[in-house]
């Protein structure tokens, strides 16, 4: 049985900087990757808006969202508290669907675990829940080294390294200068993202409490660290369908139609 359709005014998003509302129907909360913005979901948002209300977030420090107020106290809870506050003001205690990619996928997992009775479905593309990688493992060592490298480089080189790892060598330099500059300006937030992702305390078994229908998409050409997290979640989630596609970690951007089709199917179930 579908929940009642939220009655949202399109202008509501002006109350919440970096929150974009479209469509009408059951709510779908959409969370993007690091060094990105809500715009990465535009293909999926267009497909969903026919039958759903899309609540598409710029995460803190990206797009039009506010900056992080207290950087010293930052954690994933800093993100989830803002998201849930906005969702409550828009739809009250009604249930909702969750969509997330990479950093946004890890945030979606936390929201789903802490609010599992409200989650209608969970659609994830390679959530980078780095805290699930145990210290001493190859994948965790790769993540720790990656985070350290990005934090120690200057803003431009840090953005270049971060972007090339998740895409391909030379990708950053192929971007327009304006986009390179924007990414470099946002690299301090990427460093906070790493802190939140690595510092989260939930264990793999904890995510077994999520009972929503979960789609877990993995790109065949993604880095090992992303694949390992997908494997851990696939073994931990109780109601999960893993799909591997011919893409890399940035599949929602490079293959938006395919990812939208898969996620829409999961949401429609």
N, C-alpha and C positions, 0 to 999 in steps of 0.2 A: 504493500500500500504506500503510495507516494505521499510525503508530507504536504501540508497546505502550501500554496505558493506565497512566498513573502511578497508583500506589497511595498516595493521600494521606489522612491523617487529618484530619477536619474541624477538630480543635482546633489544627492546625498554625498557623493564622493568629494565634493568641495569642502565638506566638514573635516575630511580625513586626508591630508596631503599624501599623495602616493598611493591612493586606493581608487581603483577604477571599476565602476559598476555598469553592467550591461545585461540586457535580456530580462526574462521574467520566468519564474518557476523555482524549483528547489535550488538552494544555493550551492555553488561550487567555489571553494576557496583555492586560489591559484598562487603558487610560490615559486619564484624563479631561482636561478643559480647565482653564485657569486659573480661579481663584476659584470652584472647584467641588469635587467629591469623587467617590469611587467610586460613590456613590449614583446618579449620572446614568446609569449603565449598567444599572440594575436590570431594565428590560424585556428588554434583550438578554441579560443574565445568566440570567434565568429561561428564556429560549428555548434558550440554549446548554447549561444544566446537565443537560439530558436525556442528552446524548451527549458532553459535553466537561467538562473540569475548568477552571473559571473561576478565574483568579488576578487579582483585581480590586484595583488599587492606589489608595489615596490618595497622590497625589504629595506630595513634601516640603512641609511647611508648610500642608497642607490636611487637613481631616478629622481622623483620628486618627494621621496620620503624624508622624514626628519633625520638628522644625524643622531648617533648614540650619545646620550647625555653624560653618562658615567662610564667612561671607557674602562676604568680600573675594575669595575664590578661586572663587566659584560659577560654574559653567558647566553646559551640558546633561550633561556627563560626571558631574556630581554626582548627577544623577537616574539616569542609566543604570547607574552602578556599583552603586547600591543595588538597583535593579530586577533586574539580572543576578545579583547575589549571592543575593537571595531565590529567584529562579527556579532557580539552581543547587542551592541547598539543598533545594528541593522536588522537582525532577524530574531533577537531574543534568545530563547533557549531551544529553538528549532534545530533539528539535525542538519548536517551538511556533508557534501562530498569534499574530498581533499585531493589536490593535485600538487606534485612537487618534483623538482629536478635538482639533482646535485645538492648544494647547500639547502635549497628550499625543500628538497626531499627529506633531508635529515630533520628539518624543522617540522615538516608534516608528520614524520614518524613520532616525534615527541608529542605533538598535539593529539595525534590519534591514540597514543598510549594513555595519556592523561585525561582524555575525554572520550574513551572508546564507545560509550553508550550513545554518543551523538553522531558518530561517523557513519555515513551511509555507504561510502566506498572510499578506497584509497588507491590512487594511481600515481606510481612513482617511476622516475627514470633515474637510475643509478644514484640513489641517495648516498651522499658521502658521510655516512655515520662513522667517522674515523675512530670514535671511542670503542667501537666493536673490534677493532684490530688490536690484539693483545701485544703488549710490549715484549720485545724479543723476537717477534716474527718478522719475516722479510717485508711483508706488506706494511707493517707499522713503521719499520725502519725507513722505508721509502717515504712514507707520509711525514715523519718527523724531519727527515732531511729536506724534503720539499718545502715544508713550512719554514724551516730555518733559512733556506736559501732565499725565499721570497722576502722574508723580513729583513735580511741583511743587505739586500741589493738596494740601489736607489729606486725611486718610484718608477721611473721609466723602465729600467732593466727588470725590476720586480714584476711589473705588469707584463712585460714581454715574456719572461720565463713562465709565469703562471698561465698565460694564455696559450703559449706554444705547447706546454705539457698537456693541456686538456684538448688541444686541437691538433696541430702538427707543427714541426719546425718551420719557422719563417712565416707563420700565420699572422703574428702580431704586426710585422713590418709590411704585410700586404694590406693592412687596414688603412683607411683614410687618416691623415694626420690628426684631424679633429677627434676621431674616435680613440686613437692612441693616447692623446692628451687627456681625454676624459677617463680612460682606464687607469692611466698613471695617477691621476688625481684621486682615484678611489682605492688605491692599493692599501692604504692604512686600514680601511674597512675589511679588506680581504684578510689582513693579519688578525683582526678581531674575529673574523669568521673561523679561522683555524683554531683560535683559542677556545671558542664555543664548541666547536665540533670535537676537538680532542678532549676537552674537559667534561663533557657530558658523562653522567655516572650510570646510566642504565646498562644492564647486561643484555646479551643476546636473548636469553630466555625470557626476559621481561616483556619483550615484544610479542610473545605468544598470547598475551592478554588482548591483543587487537583482534577482534572477530569480524571486522568489516571485510567485504570482498576486496582483495588487494591485487592489483596488477603491478608486477615488478619487471620493468623493461631494462634490458642490458644491451649495450652496443658491442658487437663482436670485436671491434677494433679498439676498444677502450683500454686504458692502462690497467695493469694487474691489480693495483690497489682498489680500483672501482669494482673489478670482477670479484675480488675476495669478499667485499662487503655484501654484494648481491648474493653470493653463495651462502654467507652466514645468515642473511635475512630469509632466504628461500628455505633454509632448514629450521628457522625459528618461528616464522609467521604461520598461523594455523589455517588460514583461508587464502592461500596465495597462488597466483598463476604467473609463472616466470616466462617471459618471451624474450628471445634474443633476436635482434635485428641487424642488418648489414649497415652499421653506422659506428661512430665513435661516441665519446662521452657527450659531445654536443649534439646528439641526435635530435633533440627537440628544436634545434635551430637549423641543422643541415637537412633533416628529413621531417619537417613539421607536419606535412600532410599524413604521413604514415603514423607518426606518434599520436597525432590528433585522432586518427581513426581508431587506434588501439585503445586510447584513453576514453574516447566517447563510448565505445562498446562496453567498457568496464563500468562506466558511470550509468549507462542505460540498463544494466542488468537488474 
